[in-house]
Structure formats: C-alpha cells, structure tokens
C-alpha cells in the first residue's frame, strides 16, 4: 500500500462517524419536537411549575 492510501483511511472513518452522529442528533431533535407537539395538542402544559 502506498502512503497516500494509508493517510486517507482515517479521514474516511471520521467522516462516516460524523455523518452518523449528525443523523442521530437530528433524529433525537425531530422525535422531541413531535412528542412536544403531541403533548401540546392534548392540552398538557410543559411549563407547569416553572413560573
């Protein structure tokens, strides 16, 4: 193997890991938003006790 191919391998792994982490964060935020809207539509006050 050449030195160029060895140097390129870790960056490819980091890119895939960053892409997976970004998708996980995005999925978590979307699920939280859907749950919040669902609770609001049922009339559950999410800010109870904060004021």
C-alpha positions in Angstrom: 0.0 0.0 0.0 1.2 3.5 -0.7 1.5 6.2 1.9 -1.4 8.2 0.3 -3.9 5.3 0.7 -2.8 4.9 4.4 -3.2 8.6 5.1 -6.7 8.7 3.5 -8.2 5.8 5.6 -8.6 7.6 9.0 -10.3 10.6 7.4 -12.8 8.4 5.7 -13.6 6.7 9.0 -14.0 10.1 10.8 -16.4 11.3 8.0 -18.6 8.3 8.4 -18.7 8.7 12.2 -19.5 12.4 12.0 -22.3 11.7 9.5 -23.8 9.0 11.8 -23.5 11.4 14.8 -25.3 14.2 12.9 -28.1 11.8 11.9 -28.5 10.7 15.5 -28.7 14.3 16.8 -31.2 15.2 14.0 -33.4 12.2 14.8 -33.3 13.0 18.5 -34.4 16.6 17.9 -37.2 15.6 15.5 -38.6 13.0 17.9 -38.5 15.6 20.7 -40.4 18.1 18.6 -43.0 15.5 17.6 -43.5 14.5 21.2 -43.8 18.1 22.3 -46.4 18.9 19.7 -48.3 15.8 20.7 -48.4 16.8 24.3 -49.4 20.3 23.5 -52.3 19.0 21.3 -53.6 17.0 24.2 -53.5 20.1 26.4 -50.6 19.0 28.7 -48.7 22.1 29.9 -45.0 21.5 29.6 -44.1 24.7 31.5 -46.1 23.8 34.7 -44.2 24.8 37.8 -41.7 27.0 36.1 -43.5 30.2 36.8 
